[in-house]
C-alpha cells in the first residue's frame, strides 16, 4: 500500500538528544564504561578524529535506558565505578 510519504518510505529516525546531555554506554557488550560523549577519548585517523571508548577503544556507543541510568547513578553513589 502506498501511504502519504510514498512507497517504501524510510521510517522516521528518533530524535537524538543534544551533544553531551544524555548518558551513554560503550557499544561493546562486555565493556562496563559509562559516561557522556565528551568523556570519550579521541583517536586520529588520517585527517579525521574519531571518538572512542576510553577503556576498550570501541568506536560505537548507545544511549542508556532510564533503568540503566538509575543503576549507573546508584553505583556511582555507592562508590562503585567512577566512569
Gaussian input, Z-matrix of N, CA and C with variables (Angstrom, degrees):
# hf/3-21g

backbone

0 1
 N
 C     1     B1
 C     2     B2     1     A1
 N     3     B3     2     A2     1     D1
 C     4     B4     3     A3     2     D2
 C     5     B5     4     A4     3     D3
 N     6     B6     5     A5     4     D4
 C     7     B7     6     A6     5     D5
 C     8     B8     7     A7     6     D6
 N     9     B9     8     A8     7     D7
 C    10    B10     9     A9     8     D8
 C    11    B11    10    A10     9     D9
 N    12    B12    11    A11    10    D10
 C    13    B13    12    A12    11    D11
 C    14    B14    13    A13    12    D12
 N    15    B15    14    A14    13    D13
 C    16    B16    15    A15    14    D14
 C    17    B17    16    A16    15    D15
 N    18    B18    17    A17    16    D16
 C    19    B19    18    A18    17    D17
 C    20    B20    19    A19    18    D18
 N    21    B21    20    A20    19    D19
 C    22    B22    21    A21    20    D20
 C    23    B23    22    A22    21    D21
 N    24    B24    23    A23    22    D22
 C    25    B25    24    A24    23    D23
 C    26    B26    25    A25    24    D24
 N    27    B27    26    A26    25    D25
 C    28    B28    27    A27    26    D26
 C    29    B29    28    A28    27    D27
 N    30    B30    29    A29    28    D28
 C    31    B31    30    A30    29    D29
 C    32    B32    31    A31    30    D30
 N    33    B33    32    A32    31    D31
 C    34    B34    33    A33    32    D32
 C    35    B35    34    A34    33    D33
 N    36    B36    35    A35    34    D34
 C    37    B37    36    A36    35    D35
 C    38    B38    37    A37    36    D36
 N    39    B39    38    A38    37    D37
 C    40    B40    39    A39    38    D38
 C    41    B41    40    A40    39    D39
 N    42    B42    41    A41    40    D40
 C    43    B43    42    A42    41    D41
 C    44    B44    43    A43    42    D42
 N    45    B45    44    A44    43    D43
 C    46    B46    45    A45    44    D44
 C    47    B47    46    A46    45    D45
 N    48    B48    47    A47    46    D46
 C    49    B49    48    A48    47    D47
 C    50    B50    49    A49    48    D48
 N    51    B51    50    A50    49    D49
 C    52    B52    51    A51    50    D50
 C    53    B53    52    A52    51    D51
 N    54    B54    53    A53    52    D52
 C    55    B55    54    A54    53    D53
 C    56    B56    55    A55    54    D54
 N    57    B57    56    A56    55    D55
 C    58    B58    57    A57    56    D56
 C    59    B59    58    A58    57    D57
 N    60    B60    59    A59    58    D58
 C    61    B61    60    A60    59    D59
 C    62    B62    61    A61    60    D60
 N    63    B63    62    A62    61    D61
 C    64    B64    63    A63    62    D62
 C    65    B65    64    A64    63    D63
 N    66    B66    65    A65    64    D64
 C    67    B67    66    A66    65    D65
 C    68    B68    67    A67    66    D66
 N    69    B69    68    A68    67    D67
 C    70    B70    69    A69    68    D68
 C    71    B71    70    A70    69    D69
 N    72    B72    71    A71    70    D70
 C    73    B73    72    A72    71    D71
 C    74    B74    73    A73    72    D72
 N    75    B75    74    A74    73    D73
 C    76    B76    75    A75    74    D74
 C    77    B77    76    A76    75    D75
 N    78    B78    77    A77    76    D76
 C    79    B79    78    A78    77    D77
 C    80    B80    79    A79    78    D78
 N    81    B81    80    A80    79    D79
 C    82    B82    81    A81    80    D80
 C    83    B83    82    A82    81    D81
 N    84    B84    83    A83    82    D82
 C    85    B85    84    A84    83    D83
 C    86    B86    85    A85    84    D84
 N    87    B87    86    A86    85    D85
 C    88    B88    87    A87    86    D86
 C    89    B89    88    A88    87    D87
 N    90    B90    89    A89    88    D88
 C    91    B91    90    A90    89    D89
 C    92    B92    91    A91    90    D90
 N    93    B93    92    A92    91    D91
 C    94    B94    93    A93    92    D92
 C    95    B95    94    A94    93    D93
 N    96    B96    95    A95    94    D94
 C    97    B97    96    A96    95    D95
 C    98    B98    97    A97    96    D96
 N    99    B99    98    A98    97    D97
 C   100   B100    99    A99    98    D98
 C   101   B101   100   A100    99    D99
 N   102   B102   101   A101   100   D100
 C   103   B103   102   A102   101   D101
 C   104   B104   103   A103   102   D102
 N   105   B105   104   A104   103   D103
 C   106   B106   105   A105   104   D104
 C   107   B107   106   A106   105   D105
 N   108   B108   107   A107   106   D106
 C   109   B109   108   A108   107   D107
 C   110   B110   109   A109   108   D108
 N   111   B111   110   A110   109   D109
 C   112   B112   111   A111   110   D110
 C   113   B113   112   A112   111   D111
 N   114   B114   113   A113   112   D112
 C   115   B115   114   A114   113   D113
 C   116   B116   115   A115   114   D114
 N   117   B117   116   A116   115   D115
 C   118   B118   117   A117   116   D116
 C   119   B119   118   A118   117   D117
 N   120   B120   119   A119   118   D118
 C   121   B121   120   A120   119   D119
 C   122   B122   121   A121   120   D120
 N   123   B123   122   A122   121   D121
 C   124   B124   123   A123   122   D122
 C   125   B125   124   A124   123   D123
 N   126   B126   125   A125   124   D124
 C   127   B127   126   A126   125   D125
 C   128   B128   127   A127   126   D126
 N   129   B129   128   A128   127   D127
 C   130   B130   129   A129   128   D128
 C   131   B131   130   A130   129   D129
 N   132   B132   131   A131   130   D130
 C   133   B133   132   A132   131   D131
 C   134   B134   133   A133   132   D132
 N   135   B135   134   A134   133   D133
 C   136   B136   135   A135   134   D134
 C   137   B137   136   A136   135   D135
 N   138   B138   137   A137   136   D136
 C   139   B139   138   A138   137   D137
 C   140   B140   139   A139   138   D138
 N   141   B141   140   A140   139   D139
 C   142   B142   141   A141   140   D140
 C   143   B143   142   A142   141   D141
 N   144   B144   143   A143   142   D142
 C   145   B145   144   A144   143   D143
 C   146   B146   145   A145   144   D144
 N   147   B147   146   A146   145   D145
 C   148   B148   147   A147   146   D146
 C   149   B149   148   A148   147   D147
 N   150   B150   149   A149   148   D148
 C   151   B151   150   A150   149   D149
 C   152   B152   151   A151   150   D150
 N   153   B153   152   A152   151   D151
 C   154   B154   153   A153   152   D152
 C   155   B155   154   A154   153   D153
 N   156   B156   155   A155   154   D154
 C   157   B157   156   A156   155   D155
 C   158   B158   157   A157   156   D156
 N   159   B159   158   A158   157   D157
 C   160   B160   159   A159   158   D158
 C   161   B161   160   A160   159   D159
 N   162   B162   161   A161   160   D160
 C   163   B163   162   A162   161   D161
 C   164   B164   163   A163   162   D162
 N   165   B165   164   A164   163   D163
 C   166   B166   165   A165   164   D164
 C   167   B167   166   A166   165   D165
 N   168   B168   167   A167   166   D166
 C   169   B169   168   A168   167   D167
 C   170   B170   169   A169   168   D168
 N   171   B171   170   A170   169   D169
 C   172   B172   171   A171   170   D170
 C   173   B173   172   A172   171   D171
 N   174   B174   173   A173   172   D172
 C   175   B175   174   A174   173   D173
 C   176   B176   175   A175   174   D174
 N   177   B177   176   A176   175   D175
 C   178   B178   177   A177   176   D176
 C   179   B179   178   A178   177   D177
 N   180   B180   179   A179   178   D178
 C   181   B181   180   A180   179   D179
 C   182   B182   181   A181   180   D180
 N   183   B183   182   A182   181   D181
 C   184   B184   183   A183   182   D182
 C   185   B185   184   A184   183   D183
 N   186   B186   185   A185   184   D184
 C   187   B187   186   A186   185   D185
 C   188   B188   187   A187   186   D186
 N   189   B189   188   A188   187   D187
 C   190   B190   189   A189   188   D188
 C   191   B191   190   A190   189   D189
 N   192   B192   191   A191   190   D190
 C   193   B193   192   A192   191   D191
 C   194   B194   193   A193   192   D192
 N   195   B195   194   A194   193   D193
 C   196   B196   195   A195   194   D194
 C   197   B197   196   A196   195   D195
 N   198   B198   197   A197   196   D196
 C   199   B199   198   A198   197   D197
 C   200   B200   199   A199   198   D198
 N   201   B201   200   A200   199   D199
 C   202   B202   201   A201   200   D200
 C   203   B203   202   A202   201   D201
 N   204   B204   203   A203   202   D202
 C   205   B205   204   A204   203   D203
 C   206   B206   205   A205   204   D204
 N   207   B207   206   A206   205   D205
 C   208   B208   207   A207   206   D206
 C   209   B209   208   A208   207   D207
 N   210   B210   209   A209   208   D208
 C   211   B211   210   A210   209   D209
 C   212   B212   211   A211   210   D210
 N   213   B213   212   A212   211   D211
 C   214   B214   213   A213   212   D212
 C   215   B215   214   A214   213   D213
 N   216   B216   215   A215   214   D214
 C   217   B217   216   A216   215   D215
 C   218   B218   217   A217   216   D216
 N   219   B219   218   A218   217   D217
 C   220   B220   219   A219   218   D218
 C   221   B221   220   A220   219   D219
 N   222   B222   221   A221   220   D220
 C   223   B223   222   A222   221   D221
 C   224   B224   223   A223   222   D222
 N   225   B225   224   A224   223   D223
 C   226   B226   225   A225   224   D224
 C   227   B227   226   A226   225   D225
 N   228   B228   227   A227   226   D226
 C   229   B229   228   A228   227   D227
 C   230   B230   229   A229   228   D228
 N   231   B231   230   A230   229   D229
 C   232   B232   231   A231   230   D230
 C   233   B233   232   A232   231   D231
 N   234   B234   233   A233   232   D232
 C   235   B235   234   A234   233   D233
 C   236   B236   235   A235   234   D234
 N   237   B237   236   A236   235   D235
 C   238   B238   237   A237   236   D236
 C   239   B239   238   A238   237   D237
 N   240   B240   239   A239   238   D238
 C   241   B241   240   A240   239   D239
 C   242   B242   241   A241   240   D240
 N   243   B243   242   A242   241   D241
 C   244   B244   243   A243   242   D242
 C   245   B245   244   A244   243   D243
 N   246   B246   245   A245   244   D244
 C   247   B247   246   A246   245   D245
 C   248   B248   247   A247   246   D246

   B1=1.4460
   B2=1.5256
   B3=1.2882
   B4=1.4642
   B5=1.5184
   B6=1.3316
   B7=1.4556
   B8=1.5145
   B9=1.3348
   B10=1.4608
   B11=1.5278
   B12=1.3415
   B13=1.4629
   B14=1.5250
   B15=1.3288
   B16=1.4532
   B17=1.5135
   B18=1.3024
   B19=1.4573
   B20=1.5249
   B21=1.3192
   B22=1.4682
   B23=1.5252
   B24=1.3175
   B25=1.4610
   B26=1.5243
   B27=1.3022
   B28=1.4587
   B29=1.5239
   B30=1.3387
   B31=1.4650
   B32=1.5229
   B33=1.3195
   B34=1.4620
   B35=1.5218
   B36=1.3116
   B37=1.4501
   B38=1.5210
   B39=1.3442
   B40=1.4597
   B41=1.5261
   B42=1.3258
   B43=1.4689
   B44=1.5185
   B45=1.3052
   B46=1.4584
   B47=1.5199
   B48=1.3327
   B49=1.4705
   B50=1.5331
   B51=1.3001
   B52=1.4593
   B53=1.5325
   B54=1.3330
   B55=1.4656
   B56=1.5229
   B57=1.3227
   B58=1.4621
   B59=1.5341
   B60=1.3219
   B61=1.4618
   B62=1.5200
   B63=1.3114
   B64=1.4604
   B65=1.5219
   B66=1.3390
   B67=1.4588
   B68=1.5324
   B69=1.3323
   B70=1.4576
   B71=1.5204
   B72=1.3326
   B73=1.4568
   B74=1.5110
   B75=1.3103
   B76=1.4542
   B77=1.5223
   B78=1.3148
   B79=1.4556
   B80=1.5099
   B81=1.2960
   B82=1.4606
   B83=1.5273
   B84=1.3081
   B85=1.4641
   B86=1.5229
   B87=1.2972
   B88=1.4730
   B89=1.5223
   B90=1.3212
   B91=1.4633
   B92=1.5251
   B93=1.3099
   B94=1.4647
   B95=1.5286
   B96=1.3380
   B97=1.4629
   B98=1.5203
   B99=1.3368
   B100=1.4589
   B101=1.5222
   B102=1.3107
   B103=1.4673
   B104=1.5074
   B105=1.3252
   B106=1.4569
   B107=1.5250
   B108=1.3197
   B109=1.4657
   B110=1.5269
   B111=1.3175
   B112=1.4666
   B113=1.5316
   B114=1.3293
   B115=1.4663
   B116=1.5319
   B117=1.3229
   B118=1.4616
   B119=1.5261
   B120=1.3313
   B121=1.4613
   B122=1.5284
   B123=1.3281
   B124=1.4583
   B125=1.5175
   B126=1.3215
   B127=1.4602
   B128=1.5198
   B129=1.3178
   B130=1.4547
   B131=1.5267
   B132=1.3281
   B133=1.4686
   B134=1.5251
   B135=1.3115
   B136=1.4627
   B137=1.5131
   B138=1.3302
   B139=1.4629
   B140=1.5275
   B141=1.3324
   B142=1.4550
   B143=1.5215
   B144=1.3192
   B145=1.4489
   B146=1.5210
   B147=1.3236
   B148=1.4590
   B149=1.5266
   B150=1.3294
   B151=1.4658
   B152=1.5326
   B153=1.3356
   B154=1.4590
   B155=1.5260
   B156=1.3231
   B157=1.4629
   B158=1.5276
   B159=1.3316
   B160=1.4657
   B161=1.5277
   B162=1.3298
   B163=1.4606
   B164=1.5227
   B165=1.3484
   B166=1.4680
   B167=1.5284
   B168=1.3290
   B169=1.4568
   B170=1.5169
   B171=1.3267
   B172=1.4655
   B173=1.5285
   B174=1.3431
   B175=1.4621
   B176=1.5248
   B177=1.3237
   B178=1.4642
   B179=1.5272
   B180=1.3326
   B181=1.4574
   B182=1.5120
   B183=1.3398
   B184=1.4604
   B185=1.5205
   B186=1.3379
   B187=1.4524
   B188=1.5217
   B189=1.3306
   B190=1.4573
   B191=1.5240
   B192=1.3232
   B193=1.4620
   B194=1.5230
   B195=1.3389
   B196=1.4695
   B197=1.5381
   B198=1.3196
   B199=1.4678
   B200=1.5185
   B201=1.3405
   B202=1.4600
   B203=1.5228
   B204=1.3230
   B205=1.4688
   B206=1.5197
   B207=1.3414
   B208=1.4725
   B209=1.5144
   B210=1.3391
   B211=1.4627
   B212=1.5244
   B213=1.3303
   B214=1.4570
   B215=1.5212
   B216=1.3341
   B217=1.4634
   B218=1.5218
   B219=1.3341
   B220=1.4724
   B221=1.5168
   B222=1.3297
   B223=1.4637
   B224=1.5242
   B225=1.3519
   B226=1.4663
   B227=1.5078
   B228=1.3496
   B229=1.4634
   B230=1.5285
   B231=1.3324
   B232=1.4607
   B233=1.5306
   B234=1.3301
   B235=1.4621
   B236=1.4991
   B237=1.3138
   B238=1.4591
   B239=1.5155
   B240=1.2968
   B241=1.4423
   B242=1.5280
   B243=1.3200
   B244=1.4558
   B245=1.5164
   B246=1.3142
   B247=1.4736
   B248=1.4889
   A1=109.02
   A2=115.91
   A3=121.24
   A4=108.33
   A5=116.06
   A6=121.60
   A7=111.12
   A8=117.31
   A9=121.25
   A10=113.07
   A11=117.21
   A12=119.53
   A13=111.44
   A14=118.15
   A15=120.91
   A16=111.37
   A17=114.87
   A18=121.41
   A19=110.06
   A20=115.57
   A21=122.41
   A22=112.58
   A23=116.90
   A24=120.88
   A25=109.76
   A26=116.49
   A27=121.32
   A28=109.79
   A29=117.29
   A30=118.88
   A31=110.58
   A32=116.22
   A33=120.52
   A34=109.74
   A35=115.58
   A36=121.64
   A37=109.57
   A38=117.85
   A39=119.01
   A40=110.16
   A41=115.72
   A42=120.20
   A43=109.55
   A44=115.32
   A45=120.68
   A46=108.81
   A47=117.66
   A48=119.39
   A49=110.39
   A50=115.66
   A51=120.78
   A52=109.69
   A53=116.16
   A54=122.27
   A55=111.08
   A56=115.71
   A57=124.75
   A58=114.12
   A59=118.33
   A60=120.51
   A61=112.36
   A62=119.32
   A63=122.26
   A64=110.27
   A65=118.28
   A66=120.99
   A67=111.10
   A68=115.17
   A69=120.94
   A70=109.66
   A71=115.43
   A72=120.75
   A73=108.14
   A74=116.78
   A75=122.64
   A76=109.66
   A77=117.02
   A78=122.16
   A79=113.67
   A80=118.14
   A81=121.35
   A82=108.57
   A83=117.68
   A84=123.21
   A85=113.13
   A86=117.92
   A87=120.36
   A88=114.34
   A89=117.95
   A90=120.86
   A91=109.23
   A92=117.52
   A93=122.49
   A94=113.55
   A95=118.85
   A96=120.71
   A97=111.12
   A98=115.41
   A99=123.65
   A100=107.34
   A101=117.50
   A102=119.86
   A103=111.94
   A104=115.37
   A105=122.65
   A106=108.76
   A107=117.15
   A108=121.37
   A109=112.57
   A110=118.03
   A111=120.62
   A112=111.85
   A113=117.72
   A114=121.33
   A115=112.32
   A116=117.62
   A117=121.04
   A118=109.97
   A119=115.65
   A120=121.16
   A121=108.97
   A122=116.41
   A123=121.24
   A124=109.93
   A125=115.20
   A126=121.89
   A127=107.92
   A128=117.08
   A129=122.12
   A130=109.20
   A131=117.27
   A132=122.78
   A133=108.14
   A134=116.28
   A135=120.21
   A136=110.13
   A137=116.24
   A138=121.23
   A139=111.66
   A140=117.93
   A141=121.89
   A142=112.06
   A143=116.23
   A144=122.52
   A145=107.46
   A146=116.36
   A147=122.22
   A148=108.98
   A149=117.61
   A150=121.99
   A151=108.24
   A152=117.08
   A153=121.81
   A154=110.14
   A155=115.85
   A156=121.96
   A157=108.75
   A158=118.76
   A159=120.39
   A160=113.26
   A161=118.28
   A162=120.98
   A163=111.90
   A164=116.74
   A165=119.37
   A166=114.00
   A167=118.64
   A168=121.07
   A169=114.98
   A170=117.86
   A171=121.70
   A172=108.93
   A173=116.95
   A174=119.45
   A175=113.74
   A176=117.52
   A177=120.06
   A178=109.45
   A179=115.20
   A180=120.14
   A181=109.30
   A182=115.58
   A183=121.87
   A184=108.71
   A185=115.81
   A186=119.70
   A187=108.38
   A188=117.00
   A189=120.98
   A190=111.21
   A191=115.32
   A192=121.53
   A193=108.40
   A194=118.63
   A195=120.01
   A196=112.67
   A197=118.50
   A198=121.05
   A199=112.26
   A200=117.05
   A201=120.78
   A202=111.05
   A203=116.89
   A204=120.62
   A205=110.30
   A206=117.05
   A207=120.50
   A208=111.16
   A209=117.95
   A210=121.51
   A211=110.93
   A212=117.29
   A213=121.62
   A214=110.60
   A215=117.83
   A216=121.31
   A217=111.32
   A218=117.43
   A219=120.81
   A220=110.95
   A221=117.44
   A222=119.87
   A223=111.21
   A224=117.46
   A225=119.88
   A226=111.29
   A227=117.43
   A228=121.71
   A229=111.33
   A230=116.60
   A231=121.15
   A232=111.68
   A233=117.34
   A234=120.36
   A235=112.10
   A236=117.19
   A237=121.91
   A238=111.20
   A239=115.61
   A240=122.54
   A241=111.11
   A242=118.19
   A243=121.94
   A244=113.02
   A245=117.47
   A246=118.81
   A247=112.16
   D1=139.49
   D2=179.82
   D3=-96.30
   D4=123.42
   D5=-179.43
   D6=-97.05
   D7=-174.73
   D8=-178.68
   D9=-64.73
   D10=-24.70
   D11=-179.13
   D12=-86.90
   D13=-7.44
   D14=-179.73
   D15=108.45
   D16=170.85
   D17=-178.56
   D18=-73.94
   D19=132.63
   D20=177.57
   D21=56.51
   D22=40.60
   D23=178.56
   D24=-68.84
   D25=143.67
   D26=179.42
   D27=-68.67
   D28=143.04
   D29=178.15
   D30=-67.45
   D31=150.66
   D32=179.36
   D33=-69.39
   D34=136.76
   D35=178.63
   D36=-81.51
   D37=140.72
   D38=177.34
   D39=-66.50
   D40=150.21
   D41=179.47
   D42=-68.44
   D43=135.75
   D44=176.47
   D45=-90.52
   D46=143.29
   D47=176.63
   D48=-66.86
   D49=161.07
   D50=177.45
   D51=-61.12
   D52=152.50
   D53=-177.84
   D54=-54.89
   D55=132.39
   D56=174.77
   D57=66.07
   D58=24.69
   D59=177.81
   D60=-110.31
   D61=-21.63
   D62=-177.74
   D63=-113.26
   D64=138.51
   D65=176.83
   D66=-65.18
   D67=142.32
   D68=179.32
   D69=-126.65
   D70=166.06
   D71=173.08
   D72=-132.84
   D73=159.12
   D74=-179.18
   D75=-62.31
   D76=146.41
   D77=179.19
   D78=-74.23
   D79=-17.69
   D80=178.10
   D81=-80.22
   D82=127.67
   D83=-173.04
   D84=-57.95
   D85=-41.84
   D86=-174.69
   D87=-84.99
   D88=-9.03
   D89=179.70
   D90=-79.31
   D91=136.25
   D92=-176.87
   D93=-98.39
   D94=6.15
   D95=-176.89
   D96=-67.36
   D97=136.24
   D98=175.39
   D99=-135.38
   D100=148.78
   D101=178.81
   D102=170.70
   D103=-147.72
   D104=179.47
   D105=-123.59
   D106=164.51
   D107=-175.61
   D108=-59.88
   D109=-34.92
   D110=-179.35
   D111=-70.04
   D112=-18.35
   D113=-179.67
   D114=-82.75
   D115=-8.68
   D116=-179.44
   D117=-72.37
   D118=148.44
   D119=178.48
   D120=-77.82
   D121=162.19
   D122=178.49
   D123=-112.46
   D124=139.13
   D125=179.44
   D126=-125.02
   D127=129.45
   D128=-179.53
   D129=-85.00
   D130=124.44
   D131=176.32
   D132=-124.16
   D133=88.47
   D134=-176.21
   D135=67.80
   D136=-119.64
   D137=179.43
   D138=-89.32
   D139=-9.80
   D140=-175.99
   D141=-100.87
   D142=152.13
   D143=174.27
   D144=-112.63
   D145=129.61
   D146=-177.05
   D147=-115.56
   D148=137.93
   D149=175.89
   D150=-85.70
   D151=131.84
   D152=-179.30
   D153=-132.76
   D154=161.64
   D155=176.47
   D156=-64.69
   D157=131.94
   D158=-179.44
   D159=-70.72
   D160=-15.28
   D161=-178.35
   D162=-93.36
   D163=-52.09
   D164=-172.49
   D165=-112.86
   D166=-12.84
   D167=178.53
   D168=86.52
   D169=8.08
   D170=178.02
   D171=-67.48
   D172=141.30
   D173=-176.87
   D174=-101.59
   D175=17.61
   D176=176.42
   D177=-126.65
   D178=156.49
   D179=177.99
   D180=-147.93
   D181=166.82
   D182=178.94
   D183=-131.64
   D184=148.11
   D185=173.70
   D186=-74.78
   D187=139.42
   D188=-179.01
   D189=-78.01
   D190=148.47
   D191=174.86
   D192=-78.47
   D193=164.28
   D194=178.31
   D195=-56.61
   D196=-37.90
   D197=177.93
   D198=-65.44
   D199=-40.34
   D200=178.01
   D201=-66.94
   D202=-35.49
   D203=178.45
   D204=-64.72
   D205=-44.10
   D206=178.77
   D207=-61.52
   D208=-43.87
   D209=179.08
   D210=-63.94
   D211=-39.69
   D212=179.12
   D213=-64.99
   D214=-42.78
   D215=178.50
   D216=-65.78
   D217=-38.81
   D218=176.44
   D219=-61.93
   D220=-44.48
   D221=-178.59
   D222=-66.28
   D223=-34.78
   D224=176.26
   D225=-67.56
   D226=-38.86
   D227=-179.09
   D228=-67.93
   D229=-31.77
   D230=-179.22
   D231=-83.24
   D232=1.87
   D233=179.30
   D234=82.82
   D235=21.43
   D236=179.38
   D237=-76.54
   D238=-137.94
   D239=-177.87
   D240=-60.82
   D241=124.88
   D242=-175.96
   D243=-77.34
   D244=-27.98
   D245=-177.58
   D246=-109.55

